[in-house]
Amino acid sequence: MKDSNFFTENNARHMWHPMGHPGAMQEHPPRVIVKAEGSSITDATGHTTVDGVGGLWCVNVGYSCQPIKDAIAEQVQVLPYYSSFAGTSNEPAIELSYELREMYAPDGMGRAFFTSGGSDAVETSLRLARQYQRIKGHSTRTKFLSLKKGYHGTHFGGASVNGNNRFRIGYEPLLPGCFHLPSPYPYRNPFNESDPEKLAQLCLAAAADEIAFQDPSTIAAFIMEPIQGAGGVIVPHESFMQGMRELCTQHGILMIADEVICGFGRTGDWSGSRHWGVKPDMMTMAKGITSGYFPFGACMLSEEVAEVFEKSDAAEGSIWHGYTYSAHPVGAAAALACLRETQRLKINENAAPRGTQLYEGMLGLMEKHDIVGDVRGGHGLMTGVELVTDRAAKTPASPEIMAQVANAAYEAGGMVRVGGNNVMMSPPLVITEAEIQTLINAMDAGLSAV
Ligand SMILES: Cc1ncc(COP(=O)(O)O)c(C=O)c1O
């Protein structure tokens, strides 16, 4: 074991980190997290905080889930790996596909295609959507629609449908044929409309207009997060996703619900789609599927979509897509154990009231701190706080201010995540009332520091 000086000296020297500047990381090395328990994490200096980020919106069952740890350890002993490319399979993956079908039958899902994470799941959904349209004889349906402010991972397909330009501009040109619709984001939108219901109608009208302009016969699929996460926790009005579902059905466009964050209880329901009363054609999942204990994801398909593939001839319907680690037996074992704990503990039933507590706590801080321009949440454990230096002009707080807030919150006992001028919180779904209060107090301290 290396000593702590080794880690301090070598931190960010030989490893590049996602979502940050490699030079800046060397100047301001990241915190080294050394252990975690329940909903708390401890860094190398011994400082312990409530993890308001849940790892990265993923550690739904918390850090102390012994059944997942045991399942991983046992599976590694029995079968650490085997391929699931056509011709071979493994028992945990078969059982997981059965369990997921049971869990997501109310959303209309019937099959699972396993991946190594969320970006892979999104990529899978986009590719299969095009193939579905070809099998149906609609080979001109190749385009994708998505929402501005959406986040769908970082592969070229997912980045192309992403709606935040900081994930796009350094990597352009992206995939042609991807078009972005206005986000139902009441705090900032081109319609200058702050009423969520009216805004939803305006966004739906803009979507209908874009579909007509593109011509529906050229559009393969529309992808959206039921609640936009990384874009700043943007909660659409309850009519929005249903309205998009109707538009998609009317025009033969597949609806992909990106459930990578919303799935497995975060919204208070088992999926974000169910939260809004919508049945999509596909769902992408990751994060909470193993609570982050093993990199794993899935693209789920409705019975109708699955049948189109299954009844097609081999030339058209064979899936020439997949990953070495698709249906990884250790990942599948982790997911199975995680699903059992997720359901046994009914973590969705804790997410709802704790999410309301966190949201109301942030609304309280908005009254106290002028720098808070907008607070979003109230639908499970995802809360966004948008910081502005001038409330009337909605001037986004600078990166320096954002870092100051997050650092002071951390010192006061709460780890939060910054994205642009938003502070985002997505703690483990097993978090307690007292721990949420710690997070609220930490945010109060963070906001008081600027
Ligand atoms: C909605 C959504 N889709 C896709 C992804 C990408 O998942 P991953 O980082 O596992 O590739 C994320 C990651 O945060 C996400 O929030």
The ligand as a Gaussian input file, in Angstrom:
#p B3LYP/6-31G(d) Opt

LIG

0 1
 C      -29.907000      10.907000     -18.521000
 C      -28.543000      10.341000     -18.758000
 N      -28.325000       9.584000     -19.838000
 C      -27.129000       9.038000     -20.082000
 C      -26.080000       9.234000     -19.233000
 C      -24.741000       8.627000     -19.516000
 O      -24.474000       7.596000     -18.641000
 P      -22.959000       7.098000     -18.393000
 O      -22.245000       8.232000     -17.740000
 O      -23.151000       5.885000     -17.511000
 O      -22.398000       6.719000     -19.705000
 C      -26.259000      10.007000     -18.081000
 C      -25.142000      10.233000     -17.132000
 O      -25.211000      11.032000     -16.231000
 C      -27.518000      10.586000     -17.842000
 O      -27.727000      11.373000     -16.776000

